[in-house]
C-alpha cells in the first residue's frame, strides 16, 4: 500500500486549480445600449502626399431583439474629423476664430446587424417600413475593413469565437471570403476597470507581407482586445493596419476605442429608441432608389418633415440628421450619393472556377477542437472538401462516401467533410453514431467562400490548391464512384 502522503501527491490536493479564463458567447439583452468612444488616426508617408489626420470615434450599439442563438442590433458609427493642432493654432491667429463654425460635421452610419452565439456578424437589409419585422430581414456579409481609409462601420467589438471557446492559451483562425484568414489568440489574463479580462490578439496579413523583396506591396492588420469573460464582447479595441511599398511602410490607420457605459432601456424609452432606429434604417434603404437631384431633394424633404414632427431626439437621432444632410448635399451635387454600408466591399472574392486556385481555409475538428486542417499546409496531395448538413436526409450518405474514400486512399488524399449546420456538436454526434474514422470539421465559416447553397456538395482540389472538379447533383450510388474516378487520375 502506498503511503498516504505519496498517494495524495499522486492524486493532487483536494482543491483543483481554477479553469483558465475564457470569453463566453456575447451576452446581449433586449434594450441593451453599449457606448464606445475613441479615435482614429490616418498617417500617409508617401512623398507626394504626406499627411496625418485625426478623427473622434463613437460607436453606439442598441439591442433590438434577442433570439435563441442570435441578437439583432443597431450599430451607429460616428466619425468626426479633428483639425491638426498646428492648423487650429494658425486659424486662431489669422482669423481670431477657433474655426468651429467651419468644422466638418461628423459622418454617421447606421447599420442593422445580427450577431450569433459564436460572434459571427451579418448586416441586415431593412425589411420595409416601420414597424420592422426583423425575422424577415435578409443577412449579408458585413463590409471588409478598408485598408487605407476610415471604417464607415465599426464592428471590432464583436469577437469571433472558436468551437471550444476562447480560453486563455487557445489559438484559432477565422476565414475571410475576400482576404487571408485572421489568426486569433487568447493571449492571457488582464485587468480592465477593476475586473478580470481576457487579452486577445488578432493578426491578418497579405500573402507575401514578410517577403518585401519578392512581393513589392502588402498590408498587415494587428488587433489587441480586452474582453470581459462573462459579457463576451470587447471592453477595449486597438487596431493598426499598415501598408507597405517595398520595404517602406507608406501608411497606417490606427483605431482605438473603449467601452464607456452600458444602459438598458425598457418600456417607453425602448420604444422611442427603436422607432428612431427603424426610421433611420428605412430612410437609408429608400435612398437606394434615388437617381436624380429631384429624388434626393424629395428624400431630404421627407427626412426634414419627420424630424420636425418628432422634435424630441434620442441618442440615435444623429443617424437621421446626418442622412438628411447627405441627401441635401447629393441633391446639390456637392457630395457623393448616400450608399448603404452593406454594399461597401472593397475586394469581393473571385467566383470559384475549375482550373483556378480555391480559397484557403483553416477548420477545426468537431471532436477535437484543438485539431486543425489548413488547406495551404496540405498541398502535397489532393483534397476532397465535402460540405454536408448534420442531421439532414442526405448527411448519412455523404459521410458514408467520405469514410469510403478515406479508407480507400488513406494518406494519399485529404478527405475533409465540412459540417455547415449551426451546431457543431450535431456533427460530432453523427460521426460517433456512424463509427467513422475520417475526421469531421466545422465548415460553417467556409459556406460563403465556396458558394454552398445546396448540400451535399463535393469539391476536388489538386495538390497545387487549384479547383479540379465540383459535384453538386445530389447524392446517389454513383457519387462515390465518380469522385473516386477523379481522384485516381490525380493520384497517378
RODOZA-989499 format. One record per residue (C-alpha): x, y, z; residue in one letter. Coordinates in steps of 0.1 Angstrom, whole numbers, padded with zeros to 4 digits, always signed. Example, Ala and Ser with C-alpha at 12.3 -4.5 7.8 and 13.67 -1.06 7.14 Angstrom:
// RODOZA-989499
+0123-0045+0078A/+0137-0011+0071S/
//
This chain:
// RODOZA-989499
+0000+0000+0000X/+0013+0034-0009X/+0020+0058+0020X/-0009+0083+0025X/+0013+0113+0017X/+0026+0098-0016X/-0009+0088-0026X/-0021+0124-0021X/+0008+0137-0041X/-0002+0114-0070X/-0039+0123-0068X/-0033+0160-0062X/-0046+0181-0033X/-0083+0183-0026X/-0086+0218-0043X/-0082+0218-0081X/-0067+0247-0100X/-0093+0271-0113X/-0101+0266-0150X/-0085+0291-0174X/-0104+0322-0182X/-0125+0321-0214X/-0146+0346-0233X/-0182+0335-0234X/-0208+0339-0262X/-0220+0376-0265X/-0243+0383-0236X/-0268+0408-0250X/-0303+0415-0237X/-0332+0434-0254X/-0328+0471-0248X/-0290+0470-0240X/-0271+0500-0252X/-0233+0500-0254X/-0214+0532-0259X/-0177+0532-0271X/-0156+0562-0276X/-0121+0567-0290X/-0102+0580-0320X/-0089+0571-0355X/-0055+0584-0368X/-0046+0582-0405X/-0009+0586-0415X/+0004+0588-0450X/+0042+0586-0456X/+0040+0589-0494X/+0065+0615-0506X/+0039+0631-0528X/+0011+0631-0502X/+0023+0632-0466X/-0004+0639-0440X/-0017+0630-0406X/-0054+0631-0398X/-0073+0625-0366X/-0109+0617-0361X/-0130+0612-0330X/-0149+0579-0330X/-0181+0569-0313X/-0197+0535-0317X/-0232+0530-0302X/-0249+0496-0301X/-0286+0490-0293X/-0301+0455-0290X/-0334+0454-0308X/-0343+0417-0304X/-0328+0386-0289X/-0335+0351-0302X/-0324+0316-0292X/-0289+0318-0309X/-0286+0354-0320X/-0293+0391-0313X/-0304+0417-0338X/-0287+0451-0331X/-0284+0486-0345X/-0248+0499-0347X/-0242+0536-0352X/-0207+0546-0361X/-0199+0583-0359X/-0166+0597-0372X/-0158+0634-0366X/-0127+0649-0383X/-0104+0669-0360X/-0082+0698-0370X/-0044+0693-0366X/-0032+0712-0335X/-0008+0734-0356X/-0035+0742-0382X/-0060+0751-0355X/-0035+0774-0339X/-0029+0791-0373X/-0066+0796-0378X/-0069+0812-0344X/-0041+0837-0352X/-0052+0846-0387X/-0090+0848-0382X/-0094+0852-0345X/-0117+0823-0345X/-0112+0787-0335X/-0129+0775-0367X/-0157+0757-0350X/-0183+0771-0374X/-0164+0757-0404X/-0156+0724-0388X/-0167+0694-0409X/-0197+0677-0393X/-0193+0640-0382X/-0201+0612-0407X/-0227+0589-0392X/-0237+0555-0405X/-0264+0533-0390X/-0265+0496-0398X/-0287+0468-0386X/-0267+0436-0378X/-0273+0401-0365X/-0248+0387-0340X/-0249+0349-0334X/-0237+0330-0304X/-0202+0325-0319X/-0197+0361-0326X/-0204+0359-0364X/-0219+0391-0378X/-0243+0397-0407X/-0255+0430-0420X/-0293+0431-0423X/-0313+0448-0450X/-0342+0468-0438X/-0373+0446-0444X/-0397+0476-0452X/-0414+0504-0435X/-0416+0506-0397X/-0425+0488-0376X/-0398+0464-0388X/-0402+0426-0386X/-0366+0417-0382X/-0374+0380-0386X/-0379+0388-0423X/-0347+0407-0427X/-0321+0391-0450X/-0285+0390-0440X/-0253+0397-0460X/-0216+0397-0451X/-0206+0429-0434X/-0181+0452-0453X/-0145+0443-0452X/-0123+0467-0433X/-0108+0494-0456X/-0071+0491-0457X/-0063+0528-0463X/-0093+0547-0450X/-0116+0553-0420X/-0141+0525-0415X/-0177+0536-0421X/-0190+0507-0400X/-0171+0496-0369X/-0177+0461-0357X/-0145+0453-0339X/-0162+0450-0305X/-0177+0416-0316X/-0153+0387-0311X/-0155+0356-0334X/-0152+0326-0312X/-0138+0291-0319X/-0157+0259-0312X/-0141+0253-0279X/-0145+0288-0266X/-0118+0315-0264X/-0099+0300-0235X/-0066+0316-0224X/-0039+0299-0244X/-0061+0290-0274X/-0053+0299-0310X/-0078+0298-0338X/-0082+0310-0374X/-0113+0328-0389X/-0116+0325-0427X/-0122+0357-0447X/-0140+0353-0480X/-0121+0383-0495X/-0087+0380-0478X/-0064+0357-0460X/-0076+0341-0427X/-0073+0360-0394X/-0054+0342-0367X/-0067+0349-0332X/-0050+0341-0298X/-0063+0344-0263X/-0030+0356-0250X/-0036+0358-0212X/-0054+0374-0183X/-0057+0411-0178X/-0074+0437-0157X/-0099+0463-0170X/-0119+0487-0149X/-0111+0467-0117X/-0123+0434-0131X/-0106+0404-0147X/-0105+0403-0185X/-0091+0382-0213X/-0065+0398-0236X/-0070+0387-0273X/-0048+0394-0303X/-0056+0391-0340X/-0032+0391-0369X/-0041+0392-0406X/-0017+0400-0434X/-0015+0399-0472X/+0003+0370-0488X/+0040+0379-0490X/+0039+0406-0464X/+0071+0391-0449X/+0089+0389-0482X/+0092+0426-0494X/+0119+0416-0519X/+0096+0393-0538X/+0062+0409-0531X/+0065+0447-0536X/+0033+0456-0519X/+0013+0444-0489X/-0007+0451-0458X/-0007+0439-0422X/-0035+0442-0396X/-0029+0437-0359X/-0056+0440-0332X/-0054+0439-0294X/-0087+0435-0274X/-0096+0432-0238X/-0129+0414-0232X/-0149+0405-0201X/-0152+0367-0198X/-0189+0370-0188X/-0201+0396-0213X/-0185+0382-0244X/-0178+0415-0262X/-0149+0438-0262X/-0141+0464-0235X/-0113+0479-0254X/-0102+0476-0290X/-0069+0487-0306X/-0062+0481-0343X/-0035+0491-0367X/-0035+0485-0404X/-0002+0492-0421X/+0006+0493-0458X/+0040+0490-0474X/+0056+0495-0508X/+0089+0476-0510X/+0105+0477-0476X/+0089+0510-0466X/+0057+0514-0446X/+0038+0541-0466X/+0006+0544-0445X/-0011+0535-0413X/-0047+0536-0400X/-0049+0533-0362X/-0082+0528-0344X/-0087+0528-0306X/-0118+0529-0285X/-0131+0518-0251X/-0164+0509-0236X/-0177+0539-0216X/-0211+0527-0203X/-0239+0503-0208X/-0276+0511-0203X/-0308+0491-0206X/-0339+0507-0219X/-0374+0493-0213X/-0410+0505-0219X/-0414+0539-0234X/-0376+0546-0236X/-0371+0514-0255X/-0400+0522-0279X/-0386+0557-0286X/-0351+0544-0294X/-0364+0516-0316X/-0387+0539-0335X/-0358+0563-0342X/-0336+0535-0354X/-0363+0520-0376X/-0370+0553-0393X/-0333+0558-0400X/-0329+0523-0414X/-0360+0527-0435X/-0349+0561-0449X/-0314+0547-0457X/-0329+0518-0476X/-0351+0542-0495X/-0321+0562-0506X/-0310+0533-0527X/-0337+0541-0553X/-0327+0578-0557X/-0312+0586-0591X/-0316+0623-0598X/-0312+0656-0579X/-0350+0657-0576X/-0351+0623-0560X/-0325+0634-0534X/-0344+0666-0528X/-0376+0647-0522X/-0359+0623-0498X/-0343+0652-0479X/-0376+0669-0475X/-0392+0637-0462X/-0365+0633-0436X/-0368+0670-0426X/-0406+0667-0421X/-0400+0636-0399X/-0375+0655-0378X/-0399+0684-0374X/-0428+0662-0364X/-0406+0644-0339X/-0385+0671-0322X/-0376+0651-0291X/-0345+0634-0302X/-0327+0604-0286X/-0292+0590-0287X/-0297+0577-0323X/-0310+0610-0337X/-0276+0618-0353X/-0282+0590-0378X/-0313+0607-0392X/-0297+0642-0391X/-0266+0630-0409X/-0287+0612-0435X/-0307+0643-0441X/-0276+0664-0446X/-0261+0639-0471X/-0293+0638-0491X/-0292+0676-0493X/-0256+0676-0504X/-0264+0649-0530X/-0293+0670-0543X/-0269+0699-0548X/-0243+0677-0564X/-0217+0687-0538X/-0213+0652-0521X/-0215+0616-0532X/-0248+0599-0531X/-0258+0580-0499X/-0247+0544-0501X/-0257+0517-0476X/-0226+0503-0458X/-0238+0468-0468X/-0227+0475-0503X/-0192+0487-0494X/-0169+0456-0500X/-0136+0467-0514X/-0124+0433-0526X/-0150+0406-0534X/-0137+0371-0538X/-0134+0359-0574X/-0160+0332-0582X/-0149+0296-0579X/-0138+0283-0613X/-0122+0250-0623X/-0085+0254-0630X/-0081+0284-0607X/-0069+0285-0570X/-0096+0276-0544X/-0099+0298-0513X/-0076+0288-0485X/-0092+0278-0452X/-0085+0266-0416X/-0111+0245-0399X/-0115+0229-0365X/-0122+0192-0358X/-0157+0188-0343X/-0144+0161-0319X/-0111+0177-0311X/-0114+0215-0313X/-0076+0218-0310X/-0073+0197-0342X/-0070+0218-0373X/-0069+0213-0411X/-0053+0240-0432X/-0056+0237-0469X/-0024+0255-0477X/-0005+0232-0454X/-0017+0201-0472X/-0009+0209-0508X/+0014+0179-0513X/-0017+0158-0521X/-0052+0162-0535X/-0080+0173-0512X/-0118+0165-0512X/-0139+0190-0494X/-0174+0176-0487X/-0200+0200-0475X/-0229+0184-0457X/-0256+0194-0432X/-0257+0173-0400X/-0290+0155-0394X/-0303+0162-0429X/-0317+0134-0451X/-0285+0133-0471X/-0259+0136-0444X/-0256+0099-0437X/-0249+0091-0474X/-0224+0120-0477X/-0205+0108-0446X/-0205+0072-0459X/-0189+0083-0491X/-0163+0103-0471X/-0155+0073-0450X/-0152+0050-0480X/-0128+0075-0498X/-0108+0078-0466X/-0104+0041-0463X/-0096+0036-0500X/-0070+0064-0505X/-0056+0066-0469X/-0028+0092-0466X/-0026+0098-0504X/-0057+0121-0503X/-0070+0145-0477X/-0107+0138-0472X/-0123+0168-0454X/-0160+0165-0445X/-0173+0200-0436X/-0204+0204-0415X/-0224+0235-0424X/-0250+0232-0397X/-0252+0258-0369X/-0243+0233-0342X/-0210+0215-0345X/-0219+0190-0317X/-0246+0176-0340X/-0218+0167-0365X/-0197+0151-0337X/-0227+0130-0326X/-0234+0118-0361X/-0198+0109-0366X/-0199+0088-0334X/-0232+0071-0344X/-0217+0061-0377X/-0184+0050-0361X/-0164+0069-0387X/-0126+0070-0388X/-0125+0101-0411X/-0122+0134-0391X/-0152+0158-0395X/-0146+0195-0394X/-0167+0226-0387X/-0173+0242-0422X/-0198+0269-0413X/-0175+0298-0420X/-0165+0283-0454X/-0200+0281-0468X/-0200+0315-0484X/-0164+0313-0497X/-0173+0281-0516X/-0207+0293-0527X/-0225+0264-0510X/-0263+0269-0513X/-0272+0232-0516X/-0259+0201-0499X/-0241+0178-0501X/-0215+0194-0524X/-0182+0179-0533X/-0150+0198-0543X/-0119+0181-0556X/-0087+0202-0553X/-0054+0194-0569X/-0022+0193-0549X/-0015+0228-0562X/-0046+0241-0545X/-0064+0246-0578X/-0100+0235-0582X/-0103+0204-0603X/-0139+0193-0601X/-0173+0201-0585X/-0202+0177-0579X/-0235+0191-0566X/-0261+0169-0583X/-0274+0155-0550X/-0261+0121-0539X/-0267+0086-0550X/-0249+0052-0557X/-0228+0068-0585X/-0215+0097-0563X/-0187+0078-0547X/-0177+0062-0580X/-0174+0095-0598X/-0153+0111-0570X/-0131+0080-0569X/-0125+0082-0607X/-0114+0119-0604X/-0091+0112-0575X/-0074+0081-0591X/-0064+0102-0621X/-0049+0128-0597X/-0031+0103-0575X/-0015+0087-0606X/
//
